[in-house]
Amino acid sequence: MTTETSRSTGYVRPESKLRSYARLAKLDVYDYYLSILVVASAVLVPLGAFNARTALTLLGFLVGEVLVTVALVAFDDLTGFRDGSDIKNYGPDNPLRKKLRKPLVAGTLTPAEAERFGWITALLGASVWAGTIAIAPASPVWTIAAIGVLYVLALQYSYGLKLSYRGLQEIFLVWLGLSLVIAPYGLVSGQFSWFLLAQGVLFGFGPLMFGVYSNSNDVEGDRLVNRPTVAALVSERGNTIFIGVLSFAEFTIGAVASAVGTAPWWFVLLMLPATALRARQYYLGFRVGDIMRARKLGFVVHRVSVGLLIAANLLVSAGGPA
């Protein structure tokens, strides 16, 4: 750690470099990586079709997904540190946030180390995905294009083009989740599925809702650096309405999918436990006023939703209710 970094943060190194890099990579937040389980459940049956090549393709995509996501969050932390928003949101006036989760703010890594780490993981991710495409059972043009766009734009989230600083954060998060479902499905099946598309959008609502609740807590820091999240752009009441609309929209997606035949008629009923938890999250955040507790519940909502998506795929494969 440089003297300049120490002065700007006021922190000393309390842990090992390895631990700090793991924190920078957000390896404890595995929720993005659950997308591969959704895809696996959709292609698991019949068992005869799920061969070693399919398994290796899913594993390869997962490894690449982890590396690219690690690069994304590393660059996000780098930008947040450089523009001062993370120092504001994780500084002494915000004791609810764990500063060690932000190694640059805590002073356990330097910006140069974080940037180098981001590029190394990004390049490794590109190599792994290229190898995965080469061995995949199928490689439709649309799937390769989706992976290429996913890779390029993931690195531009808060770095390069800084999409999240141009009013695109909320849309990006849903698109990211969708891509992490539909792209590997295309590689192993060679097909496009409207049902998997709907599942991908619902999967993307997990990262979206993590984001909007975090943004609700980080309004001051985001406004300080002109990061135009919805929470930073509108009033507190406007943000409350916006997140309420998103919560209802998540239910509506499943309901419409069931109504038009994209999903089985029972799909919306199967997803009701996730809907109830999402309502509970909203109540905690905007009726009780505990945004950070509501954000934490969002991880539970997402994981329950993933479990229900997996159950839906297995039911469909087994014939499901008529």
C-alpha positions as protocol buffer text, in pm:
chain_id: "A"
residue {
  index: 1
  type: MET
  ca { x: 0 y: 0 z: 0 }
}
residue {
  index: 2
  type: THR
  ca { x: 134 y: 340 z: -95 }
}
residue {
  index: 3
  type: THR
  ca { x: 162 y: 631 z: 147 }
}
residue {
  index: 4
  type: GLU
  ca { x: -87 y: 823 z: -65 }
}
residue {
  index: 5
  type: THR
  ca { x: -342 y: 544 z: -43 }
}
residue {
  index: 6
  type: SER
  ca { x: -295 y: 522 z: 335 }
}
residue {
  index: 7
  type: ARG
  ca { x: -363 y: 893 z: 374 }
}
residue {
  index: 8
  type: SER
  ca { x: -670 y: 887 z: 152 }
}
residue {
  index: 9
  type: THR
  ca { x: -830 y: 596 z: 335 }
}
residue {
  index: 10
  type: GLY
  ca { x: -691 y: 620 z: 686 }
}
residue {
  index: 11
  type: TYR
  ca { x: -662 y: 243 z: 708 }
}
residue {
  index: 12
  type: VAL
  ca { x: -376 y: -2 z: 756 }
}
residue {
  index: 13
  type: ARG
  ca { x: -348 y: -353 z: 619 }
}
residue {
  index: 14
  type: PRO
  ca { x: -544 y: -588 z: 852 }
}
residue {
  index: 15
  type: GLU
  ca { x: -534 y: -908 z: 641 }
}
residue {
  index: 16
  type: SER
  ca { x: -344 y: -1104 z: 378 }
}
residue {
  index: 17
  type: LYS
  ca { x: -328 y: -1012 z: 9 }
}
residue {
  index: 18
  type: LEU
  ca { x: -502 y: -1337 z: -83 }
}
residue {
  index: 19
  type: ARG
  ca { x: -793 y: -1254 z: 145 }
}
residue {
  index: 20
  type: SER
  ca { x: -811 y: -903 z: 3 }
}
residue {
  index: 21
  type: TYR
  ca { x: -819 y: -1028 z: -356 }
}
residue {
  index: 22
  type: ALA
  ca { x: -1096 y: -1272 z: -260 }
}
residue {
  index: 23
  type: ARG
  ca { x: -1291 y: -980 z: -116 }
}
residue {
  index: 24
  type: LEU
  ca { x: -1230 y: -775 z: -429 }
}
residue {
  index: 25
  type: ALA
  ca { x: -1361 y: -1067 z: -637 }
}
residue {
  index: 26
  type: LYS
  ca { x: -1674 y: -1090 z: -416 }
}
residue {
  index: 27
  type: LEU
  ca { x: -1636 y: -1468 z: -417 }
}
residue {
  index: 28
  type: ASP
  ca { x: -1880 y: -1500 z: -127 }
}
residue {
  index: 29
  type: VAL
  ca { x: -2156 y: -1361 z: -350 }
}
residue {
  index: 30
  type: TYR
  ca { x: -2222 y: -1660 z: -573 }
}
residue {
  index: 31
  type: ASP
  ca { x: -2570 y: -1569 z: -683 }
}
residue {
  index: 32
  type: TYR
  ca { x: -2479 y: -1485 z: -1043 }
}
residue {
  index: 33
  type: TYR
  ca { x: -2324 y: -1829 z: -1082 }
}
residue {
  index: 34
  type: LEU
  ca { x: -2649 y: -2009 z: -999 }
}
residue {
  index: 35
  type: SER
  ca { x: -2753 y: -1945 z: -1359 }
}
residue {
  index: 36
  type: ILE
  ca { x: -2567 y: -2259 z: -1463 }
}
residue {
  index: 37
  type: LEU
  ca { x: -2791 y: -2470 z: -1236 }
}
residue {
  index: 38
  type: VAL
  ca { x: -3100 y: -2330 z: -1405 }
}
residue {
  index: 39
  type: VAL
  ca { x: -2958 y: -2425 z: -1744 }
}
residue {
  index: 40
  type: ALA
  ca { x: -2844 y: -2768 z: -1626 }
}
residue {
  index: 41
  type: SER
  ca { x: -3193 y: -2846 z: -1496 }
}
residue {
  index: 42
  type: ALA
  ca { x: -3337 y: -2757 z: -1836 }
}
residue {
  index: 43
  type: VAL
  ca { x: -3114 y: -3003 z: -2024 }
}
residue {
  index: 44
  type: LEU
  ca { x: -3066 y: -3275 z: -1762 }
}
residue {
  index: 45
  type: VAL
  ca { x: -3352 y: -3489 z: -1893 }
}
residue {
  index: 46
  type: PRO
  ca { x: -3334 y: -3716 z: -2081 }
}
residue {
  index: 47
  type: LEU
  ca { x: -3025 y: -3840 z: -1900 }
}
residue {
  index: 48
  type: GLY
  ca { x: -2895 y: -4006 z: -2215 }
}
residue {
  index: 49
  type: ALA
  ca { x: -2859 y: -3667 z: -2381 }
}
residue {
  index: 50
  type: PHE
  ca { x: -2666 y: -3522 z: -2087 }
}
residue {
  index: 51
  type: ASN
  ca { x: -2320 y: -3648 z: -2173 }
}
residue {
  index: 52
  type: ALA
  ca { x: -1964 y: -3555 z: -2080 }
}
residue {
  index: 53
  type: ARG
  ca { x: -1945 y: -3294 z: -2354 }
}
residue {
  index: 54
  type: THR
  ca { x: -2254 y: -3118 z: -2222 }
}
residue {
  index: 55
  type: ALA
  ca { x: -2119 y: -3128 z: -1868 }
}
residue {
  index: 56
  type: LEU
  ca { x: -1782 y: -2988 z: -1975 }
}
residue {
  index: 57
  type: THR
  ca { x: -1953 y: -2711 z: -2170 }
}
residue {
  index: 58
  type: LEU
  ca { x: -2158 y: -2607 z: -1868 }
}
residue {
  index: 59
  type: LEU
  ca { x: -1851 y: -2626 z: -1644 }
}
residue {
  index: 60
  type: GLY
  ca { x: -1643 y: -2424 z: -1890 }
}
residue {
  index: 61
  type: PHE
  ca { x: -1909 y: -2156 z: -1920 }
}
residue {
  index: 62
  type: LEU
  ca { x: -1935 y: -2140 z: -1541 }
}
residue {
  index: 63
  type: VAL
  ca { x: -1559 y: -2093 z: -1498 }
}
residue {
  index: 64
  type: GLY
  ca { x: -1558 y: -1819 z: -1761 }
}
residue {
  index: 65
  type: GLU
  ca { x: -1863 y: -1662 z: -1601 }
}
residue {
  index: 66
  type: VAL
  ca { x: -1688 y: -1647 z: -1265 }
}
residue {
  index: 67
  type: LEU
  ca { x: -1375 y: -1490 z: -1415 }
}
residue {
  index: 68
  type: VAL
  ca { x: -1566 y: -1229 z: -1617 }
}
residue {
  index: 69
  type: THR
  ca { x: -1789 y: -1140 z: -1322 }
}
residue {
  index: 70
  type: VAL
  ca { x: -1483 y: -1107 z: -1099 }
}
residue {
  index: 71
  type: ALA
  ca { x: -1334 y: -865 z: -1352 }
}
residue {
  index: 72
  type: LEU
  ca { x: -1662 y: -669 z: -1359 }
}
residue {
  index: 73
  type: VAL
  ca { x: -1679 y: -625 z: -982 }
}
residue {
  index: 74
  type: ALA
  ca { x: -1307 y: -547 z: -955 }
}
residue {
  index: 75
  type: PHE
  ca { x: -1339 y: -269 z: -1211 }
}
residue {
  index: 76
  type: ASP
  ca { x: -1656 y: -149 z: -1037 }
}
residue {
  index: 77
  type: ASP
  ca { x: -1469 y: -117 z: -707 }
}
residue {
  index: 78
  type: LEU
  ca { x: -1180 y: 56 z: -883 }
}
residue {
  index: 79
  type: THR
  ca { x: -1407 y: 318 z: -1036 }
}
residue {
  index: 80
  type: GLY
  ca { x: -1604 y: 362 z: -713 }
}
residue {
  index: 81
  type: PHE
  ca { x: -1281 y: 426 z: -525 }
}
residue {
  index: 82
  type: ARG
  ca { x: -1141 y: 667 z: -781 }
}
residue {
  index: 83
  type: ASP
  ca { x: -1454 y: 880 z: -802 }
}
residue {
  index: 84
  type: GLY
  ca { x: -1502 y: 887 z: -425 }
}
residue {
  index: 85
  type: SER
  ca { x: -1844 y: 721 z: -410 }
}
residue {
  index: 86
  type: ASP
  ca { x: -1723 y: 412 z: -225 }
}
residue {
  index: 87
  type: ILE
  ca { x: -1527 y: 624 z: 22 }
}
residue {
  index: 88
  type: LYS
  ca { x: -1850 y: 814 z: 90 }
}
residue {
  index: 89
  type: ASN
  ca { x: -2070 y: 505 z: 111 }
}
residue {
  index: 90
  type: TYR
  ca { x: -1825 y: 300 z: 317 }
}
residue {
  index: 91
  type: GLY
  ca { x: -1662 y: 582 z: 512 }
}
residue {
  index: 92
  type: PRO
  ca { x: -1673 y: 665 z: 884 }
}
residue {
  index: 93
  type: ASP
  ca { x: -2021 y: 819 z: 852 }
}
residue {
  index: 94
  type: ASN
  ca { x: -2170 y: 490 z: 732 }
}
residue {
  index: 95
  type: PRO
  ca { x: -2097 y: 233 z: 1004 }
}
residue {
  index: 96
  type: LEU
  ca { x: -2351 y: -14 z: 863 }
}
residue {
  index: 97
  type: ARG
  ca { x: -2121 y: -99 z: 573 }
}
residue {
  index: 98
  type: LYS
  ca { x: -1828 y: -338 z: 621 }
}
residue {
  index: 99
  type: LYS
  ca { x: -1526 y: -152 z: 488 }
}
residue {
  index: 100
  type: LEU
  ca { x: -1314 y: -463 z: 445 }
}
residue {
  index: 101
  type: ARG
  ca { x: -1552 y: -570 z: 168 }
}
residue {
  index: 102
  type: LYS
  ca { x: -1404 y: -279 z: -26 }
}
residue {
  index: 103
  type: PRO
  ca { x: -1027 y: -349 z: -19 }
}
residue {
  index: 104
  type: LEU
  ca { x: -942 y: -20 z: -188 }
}
residue {
  index: 105
  type: VAL
  ca { x: -1134 y: 180 z: 71 }
}
residue {
  index: 106
  type: ALA
  ca { x: -986 y: -29 z: 352 }
}
residue {
  index: 107
  type: GLY
  ca { x: -640 y: 21 z: 207 }
}
residue {
  index: 108
  type: THR
  ca { x: -563 y: -351 z: 178 }
}
residue {
  index: 109
  type: LEU
  ca { x: -512 y: -325 z: -200 }
}
residue {
  index: 110
  type: THR
  ca { x: -387 y: -42 z: -420 }
}
residue {
  index: 111
  type: PRO
  ca { x: -570 y: 80 z: -732 }
}
residue {
  index: 112
  type: ALA
  ca { x: -288 y: -57 z: -950 }
}
residue {
  index: 113
  type: GLU
  ca { x: -327 y: -401 z: -793 }
}
residue {
  index: 114
  type: ALA
  ca { x: -703 y: -397 z: -842 }
}
residue {
  index: 115
  type: GLU
  ca { x: -678 y: -287 z: -1205 }
}
residue {
  index: 116
  type: ARG
  ca { x: -417 y: -550 z: -1285 }
}
residue {
  index: 117
  type: PHE
  ca { x: -631 y: -817 z: -1118 }
}
residue {
  index: 118
  type: GLY
  ca { x: -933 y: -707 z: -1321 }
}
residue {
  index: 119
  type: TRP
  ca { x: -750 y: -736 z: -1652 }
}
residue {
  index: 120
  type: ILE
  ca { x: -595 y: -1073 z: -1568 }
}
residue {
  index: 121
  type: THR
  ca { x: -931 y: -1225 z: -1479 }
}
residue {
  index: 122
  type: ALA
  ca { x: -1093 y: -1064 z: -1784 }
}
residue {
  index: 123
  type: LEU
  ca { x: -837 y: -1215 z: -2022 }
}
residue {
  index: 124
  type: LEU
  ca { x: -858 y: -1554 z: -1854 }
}
residue {
  index: 125
  type: GLY
  ca { x: -1237 y: -1539 z: -1883 }
}
residue {
  index: 126
  type: ALA
  ca { x: -1216 y: -1468 z: -2256 }
}
residue {
  index: 127
  type: SER
  ca { x: -982 y: -1763 z: -2305 }
}
residue {
  index: 128
  type: VAL
  ca { x: -1205 y: -2001 z: -2110 }
}
residue {
  index: 129
  type: TRP
  ca { x: -1518 y: -1895 z: -2298 }
}
residue {
  index: 130
  type: ALA
  ca { x: -1340 y: -1931 z: -2633 }
}
residue {
  index: 131
  type: GLY
  ca { x: -1237 y: -2285 z: -2538 }
}
residue {
  index: 132
  type: THR
  ca { x: -1589 y: -2362 z: -2419 }
}
residue {
  index: 133
  type: ILE
  ca { x: -1741 y: -2253 z: -2750 }
}
residue {
  index: 134
  type: ALA
  ca { x: -1489 y: -2477 z: -2930 }
}
residue {
  index: 135
  type: ILE
  ca { x: -1600 y: -2790 z: -2744 }
}
residue {
  index: 136
  type: ALA
  ca { x: -1971 y: -2709 z: -2711 }
}
residue {
  index: 137
  type: PRO
  ca { x: -2227 y: -2950 z: -2862 }
}
residue {
  index: 138
  type: ALA
  ca { x: -2377 y: -2657 z: -3053 }
}
residue {
  index: 139
  type: SER
  ca { x: -2270 y: -2308 z: -3151 }
}
residue {
  index: 140
  type: PRO
  ca { x: -2562 y: -2113 z: -3303 }
}
residue {
  index: 141
  type: VAL
  ca { x: -2462 y: -1772 z: -3432 }
}
residue {
  index: 142
  type: TRP
  ca { x: -2700 y: -1599 z: -3193 }
}
residue {
  index: 143
  type: THR
  ca { x: -2538 y: -1775 z: -2897 }
}
residue {
  index: 144
  type: ILE
  ca { x: -2185 y: -1679 z: -2996 }
}
residue {
  index: 145
  type: ALA
  ca { x: -2302 y: -1322 z: -3053 }
}
residue {
  index: 146
  type: ALA
  ca { x: -2471 y: -1318 z: -2711 }
}
residue {
  index: 147
  type: ILE
  ca { x: -2153 y: -1437 z: -2541 }
}
residue {
  index: 148
  type: GLY
  ca { x: -1943 y: -1182 z: -2728 }
}
residue {
  index: 149
  type: VAL
  ca { x: -2174 y: -895 z: -2635 }
}
residue {
  index: 150
  type: LEU
  ca { x: -2193 y: -1024 z: -2278 }
}
residue {
  index: 151
  type: TYR
  ca { x: -1815 y: -1025 z: -2248 }
}
residue {
  index: 152
  type: VAL
  ca { x: -1760 y: -680 z: -2398 }
}
residue {
  index: 153
  type: LEU
  ca { x: -2037 y: -503 z: -2209 }
}
residue {
  index: 154
  type: ALA
  ca { x: -1963 y: -672 z: -1876 }
}
residue {
  index: 155
  type: LEU
  ca { x: -1625 y: -500 z: -1876 }
}
residue {
  index: 156
  type: GLN
  ca { x: -1792 y: -167 z: -1956 }
}
residue {
  index: 157
  type: TYR
  ca { x: -2030 y: -169 z: -1659 }
}
residue {
  index: 158
  type: SER
  ca { x: -1828 y: 75 z: -1448 }
}
residue {
  index: 159
  type: TYR
  ca { x: -1508 y: 86 z: -1652 }
}
residue {
  index: 160
  type: GLY
  ca { x: -1437 y: 204 z: -2005 }
}
residue {
  index: 161
  type: LEU
  ca { x: -1778 y: 320 z: -2128 }
}
residue {
  index: 162
  type: LYS
  ca { x: -1908 y: 317 z: -1768 }
}
residue {
  index: 163
  type: LEU
  ca { x: -2259 y: 207 z: -1861 }
}
residue {
  index: 164
  type: SER
  ca { x: -2376 y: 226 z: -1500 }
}
residue {
  index: 165
  type: TYR
  ca { x: -2278 y: 594 z: -1499 }
}
residue {
  index: 166
  type: ARG
  ca { x: -2496 y: 662 z: -1804 }
}
residue {
  index: 167
  type: GLY
  ca { x: -2833 y: 565 z: -1662 }
}
residue {
  index: 168
  type: LEU
  ca { x: -2816 y: 203 z: -1776 }
}
residue {
  index: 169
  type: GLN
  ca { x: -2743 y: 25 z: -1447 }
}
residue {
  index: 170
  type: GLU
  ca { x: -3088 y: -121 z: -1386 }
}
residue {
  index: 171
  type: ILE
  ca { x: -3136 y: -240 z: -1744 }
}
residue {
  index: 172
  type: PHE
  ca { x: -2785 y: -384 z: -1750 }
}
residue {
  index: 173
  type: LEU
  ca { x: -2839 y: -597 z: -1441 }
}
residue {
  index: 174
  type: VAL
  ca { x: -3147 y: -768 z: -1584 }
}
residue {
  index: 175
  type: TRP
  ca { x: -2975 y: -818 z: -1919 }
}
residue {
  index: 176
  type: LEU
  ca { x: -2671 y: -966 z: -1744 }
}
residue {
  index: 177
  type: GLY
  ca { x: -2882 y: -1226 z: -1563 }
}
residue {
  index: 178
  type: LEU
  ca { x: -3073 y: -1308 z: -1880 }
}
residue {
  index: 179
  type: SER
  ca { x: -2753 y: -1357 z: -2078 }
}
residue {
  index: 180
  type: LEU
  ca { x: -2605 y: -1587 z: -1816 }
}
residue {
  index: 181
  type: VAL
  ca { x: -2902 y: -1819 z: -1865 }
}
residue {
  index: 182
  type: ILE
  ca { x: -2978 y: -1805 z: -2234 }
}
residue {
  index: 183
  type: ALA
  ca { x: -2618 y: -1817 z: -2364 }
}
residue {
  index: 184
  type: PRO
  ca { x: -2509 y: -2146 z: -2203 }
}
residue {
  index: 185
  type: TYR
  ca { x: -2847 y: -2297 z: -2288 }
}
residue {
  index: 186
  type: GLY
  ca { x: -2781 y: -2221 z: -2655 }
}
residue {
  index: 187
  type: LEU
  ca { x: -2438 y: -2383 z: -2635 }
}
residue {
  index: 188
  type: VAL
  ca { x: -2566 y: -2712 z: -2500 }
}
residue {
  index: 189
  type: SER
  ca { x: -2903 y: -2734 z: -2675 }
}
residue {
  index: 190
  type: GLY
  ca { x: -2849 y: -2545 z: -2999 }
}
residue {
  index: 191
  type: GLN
  ca { x: -3200 y: -2406 z: -2956 }
}
residue {
  index: 192
  type: PHE
  ca { x: -3379 y: -2092 z: -2846 }
}
residue {
  index: 193
  type: SER
  ca { x: -3649 y: -2130 z: -2581 }
}
residue {
  index: 194
  type: TRP
  ca { x: -3907 y: -1868 z: -2488 }
}
residue {
  index: 195
  type: PHE
  ca { x: -3951 y: -2043 z: -2154 }
}
residue {
  index: 196
  type: LEU
  ca { x: -3577 y: -2013 z: -2081 }
}
residue {
  index: 197
  type: LEU
  ca { x: -3594 y: -1650 z: -2193 }
}
residue {
  index: 198
  type: ALA
  ca { x: -3865 y: -1583 z: -1935 }
}
residue {
  index: 199
  type: GLN
  ca { x: -3660 y: -1767 z: -1674 }
}
residue {
  index: 200
  type: GLY
  ca { x: -3355 y: -1563 z: -1769 }
}
residue {
  index: 201
  type: VAL
  ca { x: -3543 y: -1238 z: -1714 }
}
residue {
  index: 202
  type: LEU
  ca { x: -3666 y: -1361 z: -1375 }
}
residue {
  index: 203
  type: PHE
  ca { x: -3311 y: -1468 z: -1289 }
}
residue {
  index: 204
  type: GLY
  ca { x: -3193 y: -1119 z: -1386 }
}
residue {
  index: 205
  type: PHE
  ca { x: -3437 y: -967 z: -1140 }
}
residue {
  index: 206
  type: GLY
  ca { x: -3220 y: -1108 z: -861 }
}
residue {
  index: 207
  type: PRO
  ca { x: -2916 y: -889 z: -944 }
}
residue {
  index: 208
  type: LEU
  ca { x: -3151 y: -602 z: -1029 }
}
residue {
  index: 209
  type: MET
  ca { x: -3315 y: -607 z: -688 }
}
residue {
  index: 210
  type: PHE
  ca { x: -2978 y: -637 z: -510 }
}
residue {
  index: 211
  type: GLY
  ca { x: -2882 y: -326 z: -703 }
}
residue {
  index: 212
  type: VAL
  ca { x: -3186 y: -108 z: -643 }
}
residue {
  index: 213
  type: TYR
  ca { x: -3188 y: -172 z: -268 }
}
residue {
  index: 214
  type: SER
  ca { x: -2815 y: -97 z: -249 }
}
residue {
  index: 215
  type: ASN
  ca { x: -2871 y: 219 z: -453 }
}
residue {
  index: 216
  type: SER
  ca { x: -3142 y: 324 z: -208 }
}
residue {
  index: 217
  type: ASN
  ca { x: -2877 y: 321 z: 66 }
}
residue {
  index: 218
  type: ASP
  ca { x: -2605 y: 479 z: -150 }
}
residue {
  index: 219
  type: VAL
  ca { x: -2796 y: 783 z: -275 }
}
residue {
  index: 220
  type: GLU
  ca { x: -2559 y: 1043 z: -132 }
}
residue {
  index: 221
  type: GLY
  ca { x: -2247 y: 881 z: -272 }
}
residue {
  index: 222
  type: ASP
  ca { x: -2402 y: 828 z: -615 }
}
residue {
  index: 223
  type: ARG
  ca { x: -2526 y: 1186 z: -634 }
}
residue {
  index: 224
  type: LEU
  ca { x: -2181 y: 1307 z: -530 }
}
residue {
  index: 225
  type: VAL
  ca { x: -2026 y: 1152 z: -843 }
}
residue {
  index: 226
  type: ASN
  ca { x: -2327 y: 1204 z: -1071 }
}
residue {
  index: 227
  type: ARG
  ca { x: -2397 y: 832 z: -1104 }
}
residue {
  index: 228
  type: PRO
  ca { x: -2756 y: 840 z: -1233 }
}
residue {
  index: 229
  type: THR
  ca { x: -2925 y: 549 z: -1059 }
}
residue {
  index: 230
  type: VAL
  ca { x: -3301 y: 581 z: -1028 }
}
residue {
  index: 231
  type: ALA
  ca { x: -3263 y: 627 z: -651 }
}
residue {
  index: 232
  type: ALA
  ca { x: -3025 y: 918 z: -708 }
}
residue {
  index: 233
  type: LEU
  ca { x: -3240 y: 1082 z: -977 }
}
residue {
  index: 234
  type: VAL
  ca { x: -3582 y: 1077 z: -812 }
}
residue {
  index: 235
  type: SER
  ca { x: -3728 y: 1162 z: -474 }
}
residue {
  index: 236
  type: GLU
  ca { x: -3743 y: 911 z: -190 }
}
residue {
  index: 237
  type: ARG
  ca { x: -4112 y: 857 z: -265 }
}
residue {
  index: 238
  type: GLY
  ca { x: -4039 y: 816 z: -634 }
}
residue {
  index: 239
  type: ASN
  ca { x: -3780 y: 550 z: -555 }
}
residue {
  index: 240
  type: THR
  ca { x: -4027 y: 374 z: -327 }
}
residue {
  index: 241
  type: ILE
  ca { x: -4280 y: 362 z: -611 }
}
residue {
  index: 242
  type: PHE
  ca { x: -4017 y: 249 z: -861 }
}
residue {
  index: 243
  type: ILE
  ca { x: -3909 y: -50 z: -651 }
}
residue {
  index: 244
  type: GLY
  ca { x: -4272 y: -136 z: -583 }
}
residue {
  index: 245
  type: VAL
  ca { x: -4336 y: -142 z: -958 }
}
residue {
  index: 246
  type: LEU
  ca { x: -4032 y: -364 z: -1013 }
}
residue {
  index: 247
  type: SER
  ca { x: -4148 y: -604 z: -743 }
}
residue {
  index: 248
  type: PHE
  ca { x: -4490 y: -632 z: -906 }
}
residue {
  index: 249
  type: ALA
  ca { x: -4336 y: -660 z: -1254 }
}
residue {
  index: 250
  type: GLU
  ca { x: -4141 y: -967 z: -1144 }
}
residue {
  index: 251
  type: PHE
  ca { x: -4467 y: -1141 z: -1055 }
}
residue {
  index: 252
  type: THR
  ca { x: -4628 y: -1018 z: -1375 }
}
residue {
  index: 253
  type: ILE
  ca { x: -4358 y: -1174 z: -1594 }
}
residue {
  index: 254
  type: GLY
  ca { x: -4435 y: -1519 z: -1455 }
}
residue {
  index: 255
  type: ALA
  ca { x: -4809 y: -1460 z: -1475 }
}
residue {
  index: 256
  type: VAL
  ca { x: -4797 y: -1348 z: -1837 }
}
residue {
  index: 257
  type: ALA
  ca { x: -4566 y: -1637 z: -1930 }
}
residue {
  index: 258
  type: SER
  ca { x: -4820 y: -1880 z: -1784 }
}
residue {
  index: 259
  type: ALA
  ca { x: -5116 y: -1700 z: -1944 }
}
residue {
  index: 260
  type: VAL
  ca { x: -4979 y: -1697 z: -2300 }
}
residue {
  index: 261
  type: GLY
  ca { x: -4836 y: -2049 z: -2292 }
}
residue {
  index: 262
  type: THR
  ca { x: -4469 y: -1955 z: -2287 }
}
residue {
  index: 263
  type: ALA
  ca { x: -4457 y: -2132 z: -1950 }
}
residue {
  index: 264
  type: PRO
  ca { x: -4685 y: -2403 z: -1809 }
}
residue {
  index: 265
  type: TRP
  ca { x: -5008 y: -2277 z: -1653 }
}
residue {
  index: 266
  type: TRP
  ca { x: -4882 y: -2372 z: -1306 }
}
residue {
  index: 267
  type: PHE
  ca { x: -4554 y: -2180 z: -1335 }
}
residue {
  index: 268
  type: VAL
  ca { x: -4693 y: -1861 z: -1179 }
}
residue {
  index: 269
  type: LEU
  ca { x: -4828 y: -2064 z: -886 }
}
residue {
  index: 270
  type: LEU
  ca { x: -4495 y: -2240 z: -838 }
}
residue {
  index: 271
  type: MET
  ca { x: -4319 y: -1902 z: -814 }
}
residue {
  index: 272
  type: LEU
  ca { x: -4552 y: -1766 z: -544 }
}
residue {
  index: 273
  type: PRO
  ca { x: -4308 y: -1833 z: -254 }
}
residue {
  index: 274
  type: ALA
  ca { x: -4056 y: -1601 z: -424 }
}
residue {
  index: 275
  type: THR
  ca { x: -4333 y: -1347 z: -481 }
}
residue {
  index: 276
  type: ALA
  ca { x: -4426 y: -1354 z: -112 }
}
residue {
  index: 277
  type: LEU
  ca { x: -4063 y: -1307 z: -7 }
}
residue {
  index: 278
  type: ARG
  ca { x: -4028 y: -1016 z: -249 }
}
residue {
  index: 279
  type: ALA
  ca { x: -4331 y: -852 z: -88 }
}
residue {
  index: 280
  type: ARG
  ca { x: -4169 y: -908 z: 251 }
}
residue {
  index: 281
  type: GLN
  ca { x: -3851 y: -744 z: 124 }
}
residue {
  index: 282
  type: TYR
  ca { x: -4045 y: -438 z: 11 }
}
residue {
  index: 283
  type: TYR
  ca { x: -4220 y: -418 z: 348 }
}
residue {
  index: 284
  type: LEU
  ca { x: -3890 y: -428 z: 535 }
}
residue {
  index: 285
  type: GLY
  ca { x: -3729 y: -168 z: 311 }
}
residue {
  index: 286
  type: PHE
  ca { x: -4005 y: 87 z: 273 }
}
residue {
  index: 287
  type: ARG
  ca { x: -4249 y: 28 z: 556 }
}
residue {
  index: 288
  type: VAL
  ca { x: -4012 y: -71 z: 837 }
}
residue {
  index: 289
  type: GLY
  ca { x: -3740 y: 148 z: 683 }
}
residue {
  index: 290
  type: ASP
  ca { x: -3458 y: -105 z: 713 }
}
residue {
  index: 291
  type: ILE
  ca { x: -3303 y: -90 z: 366 }
}
residue {
  index: 292
  type: MET
  ca { x: -2994 y: -293 z: 447 }
}
residue {
  index: 293
  type: ARG
  ca { x: -3193 y: -574 z: 605 }
}
residue {
  index: 294
  type: ALA
  ca { x: -3420 y: -571 z: 302 }
}
residue {
  index: 295
  type: ARG
  ca { x: -3118 y: -588 z: 73 }
}
residue {
  index: 296
  type: LYS
  ca { x: -2989 y: -890 z: 263 }
}
residue {
  index: 297
  type: LEU
  ca { x: -3328 y: -1061 z: 225 }
}
residue {
  index: 298
  type: GLY
  ca { x: -3295 y: -1004 z: -149 }
}
residue {
  index: 299
  type: PHE
  ca { x: -3027 y: -1274 z: -164 }
}
residue {
  index: 300
  type: VAL
  ca { x: -3270 y: -1520 z: -5 }
}
residue {
  index: 301
  type: VAL
  ca { x: -3541 y: -1422 z: -252 }
}
residue {
  index: 302
  type: HIS
  ca { x: -3308 y: -1481 z: -545 }
}
residue {
  index: 303
  type: ARG
  ca { x: -3191 y: -1819 z: -418 }
}
residue {
  index: 304
  type: VAL
  ca { x: -3547 y: -1935 z: -354 }
}
residue {
  index: 305
  type: SER
  ca { x: -3643 y: -1815 z: -702 }
}
residue {
  index: 306
  type: VAL
  ca { x: -3355 y: -2013 z: -855 }
}
residue {
  index: 307
  type: GLY
  ca { x: -3466 y: -2324 z: -669 }
}
residue {
  index: 308
  type: LEU
  ca { x: -3817 y: -2280 z: -803 }
}
residue {
  index: 309
  type: LEU
  ca { x: -3691 y: -2229 z: -1160 }
}
residue {
  index: 310
  type: ILE
  ca { x: -3493 y: -2552 z: -1129 }
}
residue {
  index: 311
  type: ALA
  ca { x: -3802 y: -2731 z: -998 }
}
residue {
  index: 312
  type: ALA
  ca { x: -4006 y: -2596 z: -1290 }
}
residue {
  index: 313
  type: ASN
  ca { x: -3757 y: -2730 z: -1545 }
}
residue {
  index: 314
  type: LEU
  ca { x: -3747 y: -3071 z: -1382 }
}
residue {
  index: 315
  type: LEU
  ca { x: -4128 y: -3086 z: -1368 }
}
residue {
  index: 316
  type: VAL
  ca { x: -4151 y: -2995 z: -1736 }
}
residue {
  index: 317
  type: SER
  ca { x: -3893 y: -3261 z: -1824 }
}
residue {
  index: 318
  type: ALA
  ca { x: -4086 y: -3520 z: -1621 }
}
residue {
  index: 319
  type: GLY
  ca { x: -4411 y: -3438 z: -1793 }
}
residue {
  index: 320
  type: GLY
  ca { x: -4541 y: -3203 z: -1525 }
}
residue {
  index: 321
  type: PRO
  ca { x: -4903 y: -3138 z: -1431 }
}
residue {
  index: 322
  type: ALA
  ca { x: -5132 y: -3137 z: -1732 }
}
